[in-house]
Amino acid sequence: MLAAAGLLFFLSGATALVYQVVWQRLLALQSGVGIYSIAMIVAAFLLGLGFGAHFGGVLSARFGARGALFGFAGAELAIGAFGASSAAIYYDWIGPRAAWLYEPAWRAGLVHLASLLPPTLLMGMTLPLLVRALVREVRGAERVVGFLYGINALGAAFGAAVTPWLLVRHLGMRTALDVAAAVNVSVGLGALLLALLAIRDSGSAAADEQRPLETADAQAATPSSEARQPFALWFALYATSGFCALSLEILWFRLIDVGVKSTAFTFGTVLCVYLTGLGLGTLAALPVARRLRRPLAAFLALQCGLLAYAGLAALALVHLPPDTPFFQWFFDLWGGRDSYNLGGAWRWEPVLKLYLLLPVTLFGPPTLMMGAAFTVLQRAVQDDVRQSGRKVGILQAGNILGCVAGSLLVGLAGLGGLGTSGSLRVLLGCGAALALLGFALFPPLRARFAVAAASLAALLALAPGNEALWLRMHGMAQPGALIAEDASGVVAISPEPGRHRVWVNGRSHSVLPFGGIHTALGALPAIVHPFPQQAAIIGLGSGDTAWAAGCRRRTERIVVYEICAPQLGLLQRLSARDPQVDRLAAFLADPRFEHRIADGRNALLRAGADFDVIEMDALPPSSPYAGNLYSVEFFRLAASRLREGGLMSTWAPTGRTRASFAAAFPHVLATEDGKVLIGSRQPIPLDREGWERRALSPAVIDYLGLKRAEEIAALLRELRPLDPADAAGERNTDLYPRDEFAAR
């Protein structure tokens, strides 16, 4: 039965990650993809799992083995029913009605918790119920619990990988949820079948369940050295372990996000590696757990070891010479001398280096140790068949509460106040404290724990500074680079011959001085519109698009929405240090500009029809969450926020973008190459001579400079109605962002 239940729990873990990835995207469409929004979604998801684990543990203590298996089956069937209707609930029903609820962040957190609580409560219940159903004797209980936990983690790893690569990429989000729901229903029916088959063995199972607490098996299973350790201590330690694990996950994902120049595939692929390590570590510890005489000492040692590895990996990342064999490839990629856009291209060598070798090297061993720690924990606490599920549930609830604390304290406050390196130092300090606890509790092992404490303290002192870390992760060795980090992202400005390059989360976004496609996106609609008084710009970057939108002096107000907070401050630092950067100081001092740290889509959801012009700064369609801005639904939202005769401009790097834009705007002008589009709900009079006069007027030339004004005038002369053939074909939608996932 254990093998069959393991297969069912593997599939259950896979569907849980399908739901997590897709639901996060659906909810972020309304509350935004900024760090605070995502943190609230993740925290709500985890809290639901924690409540469910505790509730499932309480229920499991009241059930017999068969009753718990029936309970597991019912939970899976209910999850499947909710999953099948979740797109309608989150996107079709909540989405159009609840935009106003997502501001401020605390209220968004409550809305997310309320909407995610029903399914996550059920998900959290499944492990305690299945443990109660399958643990029939104390001896070897940790093997059953560890097997279930490990196989579920491997299933989750599979789900994390298959969601972006197969389900969303080839089927879209709604169908991905339907597939997951069908799997949940199959798991529930399979569990019902196991429960019915188990009735035949009810006599022996009942005998096992009536076995008294203090049997010879129980006495042999419980290590004498651990008998004095209260369950509350294990709860506290496992909660601390959850805090460290989730905090490290956030820091590792920040490093990977920059290191691989993140795409839509990054989160799921890297999470697959993380969960695979967790599952394999849990399973690998099963053969040795029975022989442990000091599980608490082993648990503390594993926590110290995984934190020490994290510190050593950060040191190596920063201090390896750039010309180190094999490492040179990464250094060149980070500095932009080489690039690889996963999804836009496919080559095995960079895929394996970026999405397997780098994450495995960075956090493979620590995740193995995290998984092993779970098995060790069960070795220490499982001493009663009837309480097995309850103890698993309570411990999982504590661990998840620690994860929530790590998500909020490190993911928000830590990254914002201390940065990645400072947050890592805090975690190394936690590791040193755990080593000191082992020193106090285990006199025979004091020498080893003293070495561990000293090593972690040394790593804390030697941990690289934030600037050194991010200079290395951008492949920068030259002086003069500027770096800034907070919870919303990492921004860098690097000097190059005759210009500066702006990087956001490892991707090159734009350059200074202003010019090129970004200037065109800002200036073209501002000149085509006869009276552009109010404008909105989505994305700051180097400031180029926003600056160009102000080329008409009649424009009174320009609101710039930027999701990555450090960008504006870094531009101000560059301007103060180098006032000669063309037009930058004037742009930053212009009182017409209002800079707001916000998700542009979410901001438009809550805005009125206030704008004459809306412009979207150029964003690579392969960027994470780019589908939120290149979809038919977003373009329709922007159209609804324009005044009579208002214009929107966008970069159109793909045919799907052009088709999506044309689906929202009945009247579209395009440059000759079709890469810049200007749309309106009303006809746009073709007045090329008038546009050219505006572009070459003294005021505009004074603002843009003669060369840029002439370039804009040339683009205005070639504007033409979008060819109907260019507007045909596949479109990007909210629930099927084909370009972002490189769908064929």
N, C-alpha and C positions, 0 to 999 in steps of 0.2 A: 504493500500500500504506500510506503514512503516514496518509492520511485514515481508512482503515478501521481501522488500529491505534489511531488517536486516538479513534475512537468506542468501541472496546473498552476503552481505558484510561479514558475518561470514565466508563463504566459501572462499571469496577473501582473507581474513586475513590468513586463514589456508594455502592457496597455497603460499602466500608471504613468510611464514617461511619455507616451504618445499624448495622453491628456495634459500632462504638465506643460509640454512644449506648445501644444496648440492652444490650450486655454490661456496661457500667458500672452500669446499673441492676440487672441480675441479681446481680452480685457485691456491690453495695452492700446488697442485701437481707440478706446474711449478715454483712458486716464493718461495716455502718453507713454513713450518709451524712455523717459528720463530715469535716472537712477532711483529717485525716490518712488516713482510709480512702480518700477520693477521690484524694488525692495519690498514694497507693501504687498505686491502680488505674491512674491516668494514667501514672505512671512505669513501671509494668510493661508497659503497652501500648507506650510509646515505646521502652523497652529492646528489646522484641521486634522492633520495626521496625528499630532500629539494628543489632542482630545480623543480621537478615535482609538489610539493605542491604549489609553487609560480606560476608556469605556469598554473596549473589547476585552481588556484584561479582567475588569470587574465581572462582565458577563460570563467569561470563560470559567471563572471560579464557581459559578452557579450551574454550569452545564456538565453533563457527562461527556465522554469522548464523542459519542455519536451526535449528541445535541450540539456540540461545538462545531462538528463537521457540517451539520445542517445549517448552523448559523453562518459559517464561512460561505456555503453555497448561496444562501440568501443574500449576503453582502455582495457577492460577485454579480448576481443577477440584478440587484438594485443599482450597482455601479454601471452595468451595461445599459440599463434603462435610462439612467441619467445621461450617460455618455451619448446615447443616440439622440437625445433631445437637447444636448448642451449647446450646439451651434445656434439653435432657435432661441434658447434662453439667453445666452450671453451676447449674441450678435444681433439677432432679429428683434428681440424683445427689450433687453436691458439697454443695448447700445443706443437706439434712437431716443430713448426716454430719460437716460440718467446722466448725461454729460455734466449737468450742473452739480451732481453729487460728488464729483471727483476733485473738488477743490474746497478746502485745503487738503494736504496730504493725509492728515489723520482721518478725515472723513472718507477719503478714498480707501484707506486701509480697512475701515469698518464695512464699506460696501463690498470690497473684495472678500473679506472674511465671511460676510453673510452669504455671498453668492457661491463661494467655494466650500463652505462648511459641509453641506449635505454629502457631496461625493467624497471629500477627503476624510470625513468622519468614518465613512464606510471603508475606505482604503486602509486607514489606520487600524481598524478592528481586525483585519484579516490575519495578521501574523499571530497575535495572541490566541485567536480562535483556532487556527490551524495547529499551533503548538499544543493546545489543550487536547485537540483531537488525536494527535499522533504520539505524544509522550505517554508511554504506558508504564515506565518504571524509571526510578531515579537514576540507576546506573546507566550511563550513556545518554542521559537527557541532553547534555550539551552537544552531543553529536547530532541529535535530531534537530534541535533548535538552530545550531550553526549551519546545518545542511539547508534548512528552509531559508534562513536569512541569506546565505551565500547564493543559493540558486535564484532567489528573488532578485538579488542585486545583479546577477548576470542577465536575468531577463530584462531588468531595467536598462542595463547597458545596451542590450539588443534593441530595445524600444527607442533609446536615445539616438542610436545610429540610423535605424530604419525610418524614423519620422522625417528628417530632412532629405535623406537620400532617395527614398522610395515613395513614401506615402504622400507628403506634401508636394514633392517635386513632380510626381506623375499623376496624382489624383486630386490634389487640393485638400484644404483643411476639412471641409465638411465631410468628404468621403473618408478621409483619414480617421475622423471621429467615428464614423459608421463602422469602419473595419475594426477599430478598437472595441467598440460596443459589442460587435458580433463575437469577438474573441472572449470578452467578459461573460457573455451569455453561455458560450461553450464551456468556459471554465466552471461556471455555476452549475450547469447540467452535469458536467463530469464529476463535480464534488457531490452532487446529489446521488449519482450512481455509486460512488465510493461509500457514501453513508448507508445506502441500502444494502450493498454487499457486506458491509461491516456488521450488519445485524446478525449474520450467521455466526459470527465470532463473539457474540455479546456476552457469553458466559465467561470466557477468559478475560475479556476486557473489563467486565464488571469486577472480577476478582482483583485485577490489578488496581482498579480505582479504589477498592476498599482497603488496600494495603495500608497499615498504620504508618504514621510519620517515621517513627524510629525503628526501622528494620535493619537487618544486617547489611542490605544493599545500601541504604541511606548512610549508615555509619561508614561503610567502606568508600562511598562516593564523596563524602564531604571531607576535605583536607583538615586535619586537626589544627594546623597552624592558622587556618582561616576561621576557626569556629568562633573566635571572639570578635570578628569584624562585623559590625551591624549592617543590615541591609541599607539603612539610611546613608552610610558611608559610600556604598556602591552606587546608590542613586546620585549622590553629589559628584562622585568621580566620573560617572558616565555622562552627567550633564556637562561637566567641565570638558570631557572628551568631545562632546558634540559642539561646544563652543569653539574649541580649537580646530576641529575638523572643518566646520563650515567657514570659519574665518580663513583658514588656509585655502580652502576651495575658492573663496572670493579673491584672495591674493594671487593664487595660481592662474585663475581665469583672467585676471587683469593682465598678468604677464603674457599669457598665451594670446589674448586679444590683440595686444600690440605686436607680439612676436610673429604671428602668422598673418597679420594684416587682415583682420577678421572678415568673414563672409557669412552668409546665411547658414552655411554648413558647419561653422566653427563650434557653436555652442553644443549641438548634439554630438558631433564627432568627438570633441574633447571630453564631454561628460561621459561618453561611452568608455573612453580610456579610464577615467576616474572610477566609474562604477565597476568596470572589469577588475581593476586592482582590488577594490573593496570585496567583491565576491570571491575572487581567487584567494585572497588572504584569509577570509573566513573559512573556506573549505580546506586550505592547506594546513590550518591549525588543528583540524579535527583529530588527526592521528596522535598528536602530541599532547593535547589538552588533558587527557585522562592521566598522564604521568606527572602532571604538575603538582608539586606539593605546596607551592606558594603562588597561587593565582594572582593575588593582589600585587605581589612583587613583580610578576611577569607583566601584569597590566600596566603598572607604572613605568616599567622599563620600556615597553612598547610606545607609550606616550612620549617619553623622553627621546627615544630613538627617532620617531617620525618627525618631531620638532627639530631635532638636531640635523637631520637630513635636509629639512627645508632650509635651515640656515646655511648649511654647507653649499647647497645648490645655488642659493643667491650669491654667495661669495664667489663661486666658480663662474657664474654667469657674468659677473662684473670684472673679474680679475684675469680671466683667461686672455692671453695676448690675441689680438685680432687675427694674426697670421697663423694661429694654431691650426694644424691640419684638421680638416673636416669642419671646424668651427668657422673657418673663413667664409664658407658658403652662407651661413646665417648672418654673419656680420655684413656681408655685401648686400644681402636681401634687405636687412633692416635699414641700411643707409640709402636704399633706393637705387643702388647700382645694378641690382637685379630685382625682378619682381615675379610674382606668380599669383594669378587670380583664380582660385579654386572655383569651379563652376563655369567661369568664362573660358577656361582651358583645362586640359587634362594631360598630365604627365606623371608617371608613377614615382619618379625620383623625388620631386618636391612634395608630393602628397605624403609619401612615407616619412620624409624628413620633418615636415611641419606638423603633421597630424598624428604621427605615431612616435617617432624618435624623440622629438622635443618634449611632448607631454609625458612620455614614459620616463625620460631622464629626469624631468623636473619633479614629477610627483608619483611615479610608479611605485618605488619602494615604500614611501609613506602610506599610500593607500593599501598596500598589502598589510602593513602593520596595523592600520585602522581595522581592517577586517579581522585579523588575528585577535585583536583586543576584544572583539565581540564574543568570539568563541571562548576566550579565557574568562570573560565575565560570566558566561553561562556555566562554566565549570565551577565557579565559586558559589553561585547563588541557587542553583537548581537542587533542591533537597526535598521536594514534595510534588508528587504527580498532580494532585488536585490544584495546587497553586502555581503550576508551571506557566500557564498562560497569563495569569495575573501578574506574576513577577516580570515576565517579558514585557507586558503592556506598560507597567509602571516605569520600568527602566527605559523603554523606548520613548515614553512621554517625557521623562527627564532629559534624555539625549536630544530630543527634538526641541524642547524648551531651550537647551543650550545652543542648538543650531539657530533658533530664532534670535537669541541674544547676539550670537556672532554675526548674523546677517545684518542686524540693525546697528550694533555698536561698532563693528569693524567696517561693514559695507557702507555705512553712512558716516558715522562720526569719525571712525578711524581713518579711512581714506581721505576724508575732508580735512581733518586736523593734523594727522601724522603722516599721511601718504602711505604707500605700499611698504617702504622700508621701515618707517616708524611703527606701523602696525605689526610687521614681522618681529620687531624687537619686543613688543608687548607679548607676543605669543612665545617667544624664546624665554622671556621672564616667567611665564606660566609654566613652561617646561622645567625651568630651574626650581620653581616652587614644588612641583611634583617630585622632582628628584630629592629635594630636602625632606619631603614627606616619607619617601621610601627610606631615606637615611634614618629617620626617627623611628619608623615602625619595624625595621628589620636590622637589628644589630649585626647579625652575621654577614649582611650584604652592605655594610656601611661604606666600605672602601669603594665598591662599584658605584653606589649612588653618589658618593662624594665626587668621583671622577665625572659622572654624568652632570652633576650640578655645576662643577667647574667648567666643563666643556660648553654647556649651554650659556653660562655667564660670559665665557670668552667669545662665543659666537655673537651674543648680544652686543658686546663691545666692538666687535669687528664688522658687524653688519654694515653693508655699504649705505651711503647716504642716498636720499631720493634722487638727487641730481645725477650722481654717478650711475645709479641704476638705469635711469631713463635715457641718459646719453648713450649708454651701451646698447640699450634696446632699440635705439634709433640709428645705430651704426655710426655714431658721431664721435670723432676724436679731435675735431678741430675746435679751437677756442671761439667764443662768441655766440654759441648756441644758447637759447633760452628754453627752459623747461618749467611747466606748471602742471600740478595734479590736484584733483579733488575727487569726490565721490562720483562726479559725472563723467570724468574721463581724464586723459593725459594729452596735453598739447605741447608741441615743440615748434620753435622757429629756428631754422638753421641757416647760417650764411652760405651763400654760393657766389661764384664770380658774377658780380653785377646785380645780384638779387638776393632775396630771402625766401625760403620755402616754409610753408605752414603745414604742420603735420597734426592730425587728430587721430588719437588711438592707433598710431603707427602707420596710418595711411596719409599719403601726400594729397592735400586738398587743393591748394592754390599757391600762388607766388606773389611776392611784392617786388617791384612796383606793380600797380594795377594795370590791367590790359587783357585782351583776349576774350574768351567765351564768357567769363564772369562779367566783364564790363558790358558786353552785348546784352546779356540777360537783364541787367539793370537799366541800361539806357534806352534800349529799343522801345519798350512799352511806355516809358516815361515821355518819350518824344512823340510816339504815335497818338497817345491820348491828348485831346485838345486842352483839357484843364485838370491835370493830375494833382489834386490837393492832398489826398490821404493815400499812403502806400503802406503795404506790409511786405516784409522780406522774411522768407523762411530760410534760415541758415546764415551765419556770419562769415565763417572761414577767415580769409584775409581781410574781409570788409569790402572786397571789390564790388560785388553785386549791389550791396546796400549803398555804397558810396555813389556808384553810377546812377542809381535810382534817384538821387538828389540833384541831377544835372539841371532840372528845370526849377528856377527860383520860385515859381508859383506853388511848388509842392511845399506844403506847410508842415507836414508831420509824416515821419517814416518810422514805423515800428519794426524792430528787428527781433525775431524770435530765434534764439540759439539754445540748443539743448546741452551743449558742453560748456560749462560755466567759465573755465579758465581762459577761454579764447580772448575775450575782451581785455582782461587784465594783462595778458601777455603782449597784445598789440600795443597797449599803453606803455608797457615797459620798453618795448622796442622803440617806440616813438620818442620816449624820454632819453633813451641812450643814443639814438641815431636820428636826430630831427630832420636829416636830409632825405629820409625815405619819402619818395615823391607822393604828395597828397595825403599821406596817412595822418599827420598831425591835424590838418584841416578837417578831415573826416571825423576824427575823434572829438574835436572841439565843436563841431556843428550842432547847435541846439535843436535842430529839427529832428534829430535821431533819438529814439527811445529804445534802449537795449533791455530786453527782457529774457531771463533764463527760463525757457519754457519749451515744451514740445509744440511745434508749429501747428500740427493737426489738432491737438487738443485745444490750443488757444483759439483756433478758428471755430471749433465746435461751440465754444462759449462766447464767441464774438457776435456782433450784429452785422448787418450789411453796411459796413462802414467805409469800405475802401474803393478808391478809383483804380488802383493798381495793386495786384498781388504778384510777387515774383518769387520763384523758387531757385535758390542757389544750386549750381550744378552738383549733383550727388551721383557717384557711380551706382548703377542699378544693382550691382552685386553686393553693396554695403548691407550690413544687417539692418533689417527693418526698412530698407529702401522701398519695399513694396507698399508700405503705409503711405508713401508720398507719390508713387507712380501708378496708383490704381484709379479706375473709373470713379469709384466712390469718393476718393479724396478730391479729384478734379471737380466733381459735382458739388462737393462741399465748398470748395473755393469759389466756384461760380455763384453759389448762393450768398456769398459774403461780399459780392461786388455791387456797387451802386449802378444805377442806369448808365449804360455805355462803358462800364468798367472793363478793364483788361487784365488778363493773367498771362505771364510768360513762364516757360519752362524749357529746360534742356531736354532734347528728345534723342537719346543715344540709340534707341531701338525702334523697330517698326511697331512693337506692341505699345510703346509709349505714345507714339503718334495716334494709333488706333484708340487708345484709352482716352487721350486728350480730346480727340474729335468726338468721342461718344458723349462727352460732358459739355462741349462748346460747339454750337451749331455753326459758328463763324470763326475760322482759323486762318491766320496768315503764317507763312513759313519762310525761312531763309532758303536760299537756293539749294543748299545741301540738306535741308530738312532738319537740322540739328537744333534750331531755335524756333519755338512756336509761340504765337500770341493769339489768345482766344478771347471771345466775348459772346455773351448771350444775344447781343444785338449786332446788326451788320456793321462792319468796320469800313468806313469810306477809304478808298484807295487815293490818297493825296500825297504821292511821292514827292512832288515839288514842295509842298508845304512842309513835309517832314524834313526834307533836306535843308530848307531855310531855317527851321528850328535847330537842327543839328549843327549848322554852321553859323548860328547867331553868335555875336560877341560874348553873350553871357555863358552860353554852353561851351564855347571854345575856351573861355577863361576857366571854366570849372573842370572840363575834361582834359584840356590841352589840345593843341591843334592836331597832332597826329591821331589821337584817339577819336576826336570829333570827326575827322575825315574817314576813319575806319567805320564809324557808326553810320555816317552818311552813305557810304558805299553799301552797307548791309541794308539800309532802308530802301535804297533804289532797287534791290533785288527781292524785296518782300512780295509774295504772291499768295493767292488763296491755296490752301493745302490741296494737293491732288487727291481726288476721291480714292484713287488706288492706294495711296499711302495711308488712308484712314481705314482701310479694310483689314480684315484678318483678326488674329487672336488679340485679346486684350488682357491687361493685368487687372485683377480684381482684389478686393481685400482678402477674400478667402482662397484665392488662387493667384498669388503674385509670381507669375511665371518667370519674369526676368530675374527676380531676386534669386530664385532657386534654379536658374538656368535650365528650365524645362524645354524639352525639344518639341 
